[in-house]
Every structure is written in C-alpha cells, then in structure tokens.
Amino acid sequence: MFILGHLIIAIGTIIRIILDVYIILLILRMILSWVPVDRTNQLVLIVYNLTDPVLGWIRERIPLHTGGTASVGFDLTPLLLLLLIYFLNLFLVDSLLDLGQHLIS
C-alpha cells in the first residue's frame, strides 16, 4: 500500500499543478479581454487557444454571455470556470492527497 499511496499523491499533485497553471492562463485571458492587444501575438494566441475550448464548451451549455435572452451584459463563463477549478482543487485533489496519506500511514 506504500507505493500505491505515493502514486495517488503524485497523481493528485500533478492534477493540482495542471489546475493551478490553468487558473493562471484563465486570469491572463480575463486581463487580455480588458485591454487592447494584438491577437496575432504568439503568447496571446497560446492563452486563447488553451482557454477557448473549455470556455466555449461552457458557453454552449449555459447562456451566461452577451447575446442571449438571459444576458447579463458581460461574459461570466471565466468566473464560472474559476469556481469549477477551485471546486476540483478542494474536492478531487484534496481527496486524492488525503487518500494517499491514509494509504502510506
């Protein structure tokens, strides 16, 4: 069980790092939407290409953006995605880390 515990802790840690990096990308995306930027810049393209698929998926399912009948005037999908990522960090990752620690001891 010792090795399995360390494996689960490693998986939880990797998931946490991925989620933290995605949070940084999402915050950059929100900042870039507030200021005029060159959309042909490679760094801007990377941020948009990494965040657009998930944000687009949420926009298709939940009408929280401008243009619908339930419009609030601005895009709330990044905020909703941030809340979802924080939930995954608190529930999934912390559960994996606790399980791994329990298996080690």
Rosetta constraint file for C-alpha pairs under 8 A:
AtomPair CA 1 CA 5 HARMONIC 6.01 0.50
AtomPair CA 1 CA 103 HARMONIC 5.77 0.50
AtomPair CA 1 CA 104 HARMONIC 6.56 0.50
AtomPair CA 2 CA 6 HARMONIC 6.49 0.50
AtomPair CA 2 CA 103 HARMONIC 6.33 0.50
AtomPair CA 2 CA 104 HARMONIC 4.82 0.50
AtomPair CA 2 CA 105 HARMONIC 7.93 0.50
AtomPair CA 3 CA 7 HARMONIC 6.15 0.50
AtomPair CA 3 CA 104 HARMONIC 7.83 0.50
AtomPair CA 4 CA 8 HARMONIC 6.17 0.50
AtomPair CA 4 CA 100 HARMONIC 7.34 0.50
AtomPair CA 4 CA 103 HARMONIC 7.26 0.50
AtomPair CA 5 CA 9 HARMONIC 6.24 0.50
AtomPair CA 5 CA 99 HARMONIC 7.20 0.50
AtomPair CA 5 CA 100 HARMONIC 3.98 0.50
AtomPair CA 5 CA 101 HARMONIC 6.31 0.50
AtomPair CA 5 CA 102 HARMONIC 7.41 0.50
AtomPair CA 5 CA 103 HARMONIC 4.87 0.50
AtomPair CA 5 CA 104 HARMONIC 5.22 0.50
AtomPair CA 6 CA 10 HARMONIC 6.08 0.50
AtomPair CA 6 CA 100 HARMONIC 6.11 0.50
AtomPair CA 6 CA 101 HARMONIC 7.87 0.50
AtomPair CA 6 CA 104 HARMONIC 7.17 0.50
AtomPair CA 7 CA 11 HARMONIC 6.21 0.50
AtomPair CA 7 CA 100 HARMONIC 7.51 0.50
AtomPair CA 8 CA 12 HARMONIC 6.12 0.50
AtomPair CA 8 CA 96 HARMONIC 6.18 0.50
AtomPair CA 8 CA 97 HARMONIC 6.87 0.50
AtomPair CA 8 CA 99 HARMONIC 7.41 0.50
AtomPair CA 8 CA 100 HARMONIC 5.19 0.50
AtomPair CA 9 CA 13 HARMONIC 6.05 0.50
AtomPair CA 9 CA 96 HARMONIC 6.44 0.50
AtomPair CA 9 CA 97 HARMONIC 5.00 0.50
AtomPair CA 9 CA 99 HARMONIC 7.92 0.50
AtomPair CA 9 CA 100 HARMONIC 5.10 0.50
AtomPair CA 9 CA 101 HARMONIC 7.34 0.50
AtomPair CA 10 CA 14 HARMONIC 6.15 0.50
AtomPair CA 11 CA 15 HARMONIC 6.19 0.50
AtomPair CA 11 CA 96 HARMONIC 7.85 0.50
AtomPair CA 12 CA 16 HARMONIC 6.14 0.50
AtomPair CA 12 CA 92 HARMONIC 7.97 0.50
AtomPair CA 12 CA 93 HARMONIC 5.08 0.50
AtomPair CA 12 CA 94 HARMONIC 7.50 0.50
AtomPair CA 12 CA 96 HARMONIC 5.47 0.50
AtomPair CA 12 CA 97 HARMONIC 5.83 0.50
AtomPair CA 13 CA 17 HARMONIC 6.25 0.50
AtomPair CA 13 CA 93 HARMONIC 7.36 0.50
AtomPair CA 13 CA 97 HARMONIC 7.61 0.50
AtomPair CA 14 CA 18 HARMONIC 6.23 0.50
AtomPair CA 15 CA 19 HARMONIC 6.14 0.50
AtomPair CA 15 CA 93 HARMONIC 6.87 0.50
AtomPair CA 16 CA 20 HARMONIC 6.06 0.50
AtomPair CA 16 CA 89 HARMONIC 6.38 0.50
AtomPair CA 16 CA 93 HARMONIC 6.29 0.50
AtomPair CA 17 CA 21 HARMONIC 6.16 0.50
AtomPair CA 18 CA 22 HARMONIC 6.19 0.50
AtomPair CA 19 CA 23 HARMONIC 6.18 0.50
AtomPair CA 19 CA 85 HARMONIC 6.57 0.50
AtomPair CA 19 CA 89 HARMONIC 7.39 0.50
AtomPair CA 20 CA 24 HARMONIC 6.44 0.50
AtomPair CA 21 CA 25 HARMONIC 6.31 0.50
AtomPair CA 22 CA 26 HARMONIC 6.04 0.50
AtomPair CA 23 CA 27 HARMONIC 6.16 0.50
AtomPair CA 23 CA 82 HARMONIC 6.75 0.50
AtomPair CA 23 CA 85 HARMONIC 7.54 0.50
AtomPair CA 24 CA 28 HARMONIC 6.17 0.50
AtomPair CA 25 CA 29 HARMONIC 6.08 0.50
AtomPair CA 25 CA 47 HARMONIC 6.00 0.50
AtomPair CA 25 CA 50 HARMONIC 7.80 0.50
AtomPair CA 25 CA 51 HARMONIC 7.18 0.50
AtomPair CA 26 CA 30 HARMONIC 6.27 0.50
AtomPair CA 26 CA 47 HARMONIC 7.84 0.50
AtomPair CA 26 CA 51 HARMONIC 6.56 0.50
AtomPair CA 26 CA 78 HARMONIC 6.85 0.50
AtomPair CA 26 CA 82 HARMONIC 7.72 0.50
AtomPair CA 27 CA 31 HARMONIC 6.26 0.50
AtomPair CA 28 CA 32 HARMONIC 6.01 0.50
AtomPair CA 28 CA 47 HARMONIC 7.32 0.50
AtomPair CA 29 CA 33 HARMONIC 6.23 0.50
AtomPair CA 29 CA 47 HARMONIC 6.31 0.50
AtomPair CA 29 CA 48 HARMONIC 6.70 0.50
AtomPair CA 29 CA 51 HARMONIC 7.51 0.50
AtomPair CA 30 CA 34 HARMONIC 6.70 0.50
AtomPair CA 30 CA 78 HARMONIC 7.31 0.50
AtomPair CA 31 CA 35 HARMONIC 6.74 0.50
AtomPair CA 32 CA 36 HARMONIC 7.26 0.50
AtomPair CA 32 CA 37 HARMONIC 6.75 0.50
AtomPair CA 32 CA 44 HARMONIC 7.85 0.50
AtomPair CA 37 CA 44 HARMONIC 7.96 0.50
AtomPair CA 38 CA 44 HARMONIC 7.59 0.50
AtomPair CA 39 CA 44 HARMONIC 6.11 0.50
AtomPair CA 39 CA 45 HARMONIC 6.49 0.50
AtomPair CA 40 CA 44 HARMONIC 7.18 0.50
AtomPair CA 40 CA 45 HARMONIC 6.56 0.50
AtomPair CA 41 CA 45 HARMONIC 6.17 0.50
AtomPair CA 42 CA 46 HARMONIC 6.17 0.50
AtomPair CA 43 CA 47 HARMONIC 6.33 0.50
AtomPair CA 44 CA 48 HARMONIC 6.19 0.50
AtomPair CA 45 CA 49 HARMONIC 5.84 0.50
AtomPair CA 46 CA 50 HARMONIC 6.07 0.50
AtomPair CA 47 CA 51 HARMONIC 6.23 0.50
AtomPair CA 48 CA 52 HARMONIC 5.56 0.50
AtomPair CA 49 CA 53 HARMONIC 7.26 0.50
AtomPair CA 51 CA 55 HARMONIC 6.21 0.50
AtomPair CA 52 CA 56 HARMONIC 5.65 0.50
AtomPair CA 53 CA 57 HARMONIC 6.15 0.50
AtomPair CA 54 CA 58 HARMONIC 6.35 0.50
AtomPair CA 55 CA 59 HARMONIC 6.10 0.50
AtomPair CA 55 CA 77 HARMONIC 6.28 0.50
AtomPair CA 55 CA 78 HARMONIC 6.80 0.50
AtomPair CA 55 CA 81 HARMONIC 7.44 0.50
AtomPair CA 56 CA 60 HARMONIC 6.19 0.50
AtomPair CA 57 CA 61 HARMONIC 6.67 0.50
AtomPair CA 58 CA 62 HARMONIC 5.94 0.50
AtomPair CA 58 CA 77 HARMONIC 6.66 0.50
AtomPair CA 59 CA 63 HARMONIC 6.04 0.50
AtomPair CA 59 CA 64 HARMONIC 6.84 0.50
AtomPair CA 59 CA 65 HARMONIC 6.99 0.50
AtomPair CA 59 CA 77 HARMONIC 6.61 0.50
AtomPair CA 63 CA 68 HARMONIC 6.39 0.50
AtomPair CA 63 CA 70 HARMONIC 6.69 0.50
AtomPair CA 63 CA 71 HARMONIC 7.20 0.50
AtomPair CA 64 CA 68 HARMONIC 7.79 0.50
AtomPair CA 64 CA 70 HARMONIC 7.05 0.50
AtomPair CA 64 CA 71 HARMONIC 6.09 0.50
AtomPair CA 64 CA 72 HARMONIC 6.80 0.50
AtomPair CA 64 CA 74 HARMONIC 7.96 0.50
AtomPair CA 64 CA 75 HARMONIC 6.28 0.50
AtomPair CA 64 CA 76 HARMONIC 5.73 0.50
AtomPair CA 64 CA 77 HARMONIC 6.50 0.50
AtomPair CA 65 CA 71 HARMONIC 5.84 0.50
AtomPair CA 65 CA 72 HARMONIC 6.81 0.50
AtomPair CA 65 CA 73 HARMONIC 7.05 0.50
AtomPair CA 65 CA 74 HARMONIC 5.81 0.50
AtomPair CA 65 CA 75 HARMONIC 4.35 0.50
AtomPair CA 65 CA 76 HARMONIC 6.26 0.50
AtomPair CA 65 CA 77 HARMONIC 7.14 0.50
AtomPair CA 66 CA 71 HARMONIC 5.13 0.50
AtomPair CA 66 CA 72 HARMONIC 6.58 0.50
AtomPair CA 66 CA 73 HARMONIC 5.28 0.50
AtomPair CA 66 CA 74 HARMONIC 5.57 0.50
AtomPair CA 66 CA 75 HARMONIC 6.33 0.50
AtomPair CA 67 CA 71 HARMONIC 6.09 0.50
AtomPair CA 76 CA 80 HARMONIC 6.32 0.50
AtomPair CA 77 CA 81 HARMONIC 6.03 0.50
AtomPair CA 78 CA 82 HARMONIC 6.11 0.50
AtomPair CA 79 CA 83 HARMONIC 6.30 0.50
AtomPair CA 80 CA 84 HARMONIC 6.25 0.50
AtomPair CA 81 CA 85 HARMONIC 6.14 0.50
AtomPair CA 82 CA 86 HARMONIC 6.18 0.50
AtomPair CA 83 CA 87 HARMONIC 6.14 0.50
AtomPair CA 84 CA 88 HARMONIC 6.23 0.50
AtomPair CA 85 CA 89 HARMONIC 6.15 0.50
AtomPair CA 86 CA 90 HARMONIC 6.14 0.50
AtomPair CA 87 CA 91 HARMONIC 5.84 0.50
AtomPair CA 87 CA 92 HARMONIC 7.82 0.50
AtomPair CA 88 CA 92 HARMONIC 5.10 0.50
AtomPair CA 88 CA 93 HARMONIC 6.56 0.50
AtomPair CA 89 CA 93 HARMONIC 5.01 0.50
AtomPair CA 89 CA 94 HARMONIC 6.51 0.50
AtomPair CA 90 CA 94 HARMONIC 5.48 0.50
AtomPair CA 90 CA 95 HARMONIC 7.77 0.50
AtomPair CA 91 CA 95 HARMONIC 5.87 0.50
AtomPair CA 92 CA 96 HARMONIC 6.19 0.50
AtomPair CA 93 CA 97 HARMONIC 6.19 0.50
AtomPair CA 94 CA 98 HARMONIC 6.05 0.50
AtomPair CA 95 CA 99 HARMONIC 6.02 0.50
AtomPair CA 96 CA 100 HARMONIC 6.10 0.50
AtomPair CA 97 CA 101 HARMONIC 6.18 0.50
AtomPair CA 98 CA 102 HARMONIC 6.08 0.50
AtomPair CA 99 CA 103 HARMONIC 6.22 0.50
AtomPair CA 100 CA 104 HARMONIC 6.29 0.50
AtomPair CA 101 CA 105 HARMONIC 6.32 0.50
